[in-house]
Amino acid sequence: MHRKTVTVTAPHGIHTRPAALLVKAAQGYECDILVECGGRRASAKSLFRLQTLALSQGAEVTVSAQGDGAQQAVEAIATLLQELN
């Protein structure tokens, strides 16, 4: 399993539009990708589940993945979380 922790920098957090971009990116990987924030976890491939995490500006988020392409998926999703506005 690969993991990386990042901080959400988007001024308005990860709301619906950027979360949809994150889901689209995650669906490009075969591995299982989880996003964890505040003790709660959600699949990075589920828009509804991601929105339940309340990914606000300054939130510490851990991205983890297991399976084929896990390391690349973690790096890509973690980078996207930091760059989305």
PEHU-V287071 format. One record per residue. N is the residue number from 1. SS is DSSP state (H for helix, E for strand, - for the rest). PHI is phi in whole degrees, -180 to 180 (NA if undefined). PSI is psi as a letter, one per 20 degrees, with the letter a starting at -180 (* if undefined). Layout:
# PEHU-V287071
N:SS:PHI:PSI / N:SS:PHI:PSI
This chain:
# PEHU-V287071
1:-:NA:p / 2:E:-109:q / 3:E:-141:q / 4:E:-155:p / 5:E:-110:p / 6:E:-135:r / 7:E:-112:p / 8:-:-70:p / 9:-:-108:i / 10:-:-60:p / 11:-:-56:h / 12:-:-107:j / 13:-:74:a / 14:-:-99:n / 15:-:-90:a / 16:H:-56:g / 17:H:-62:g / 18:H:-67:h / 19:H:-64:h / 20:H:-64:h / 21:H:-66:h / 22:H:-65:g / 23:H:-62:g / 24:H:-60:g / 25:H:-65:g / 26:H:-65:h / 27:-:-68:i / 28:-:-79:i / 29:-:-114:q / 30:-:-77:h / 31:-:-73:r / 32:E:-83:p / 33:E:-122:p / 34:E:-117:q / 35:E:-118:p / 36:E:-124:p / 37:E:-153:p / 38:-:62:k / 39:-:81:j / 40:E:-113:q / 41:E:-123:q / 42:E:-151:q / 43:E:-70:p / 44:-:-72:i / 45:-:-97:j / 46:-:-121:o / 47:H:-60:g / 48:H:-59:g / 49:H:-65:g / 50:H:-61:h / 51:H:-67:h / 52:-:-76:i / 53:-:-84:i / 54:-:52:m / 55:-:-80:n / 56:-:-91:r / 57:-:-57:p / 58:-:89:i / 59:-:-69:p / 60:E:-85:p / 61:E:-125:p / 62:E:-108:p / 63:E:-106:p / 64:E:-134:q / 65:E:-150:q / 66:E:-141:p / 67:-:121:a / 68:-:-63:p / 69:-:77:j / 70:H:-60:g / 71:H:-63:g / 72:H:-65:h / 73:H:-64:g / 74:H:-61:g / 75:H:-61:g / 76:H:-66:g / 77:H:-70:g / 78:H:-63:g / 79:H:-63:g / 80:H:-61:g / 81:H:-59:h / 82:H:-80:h / 83:H:-97:i / 84:-:-67:q / 85:-:-128:*
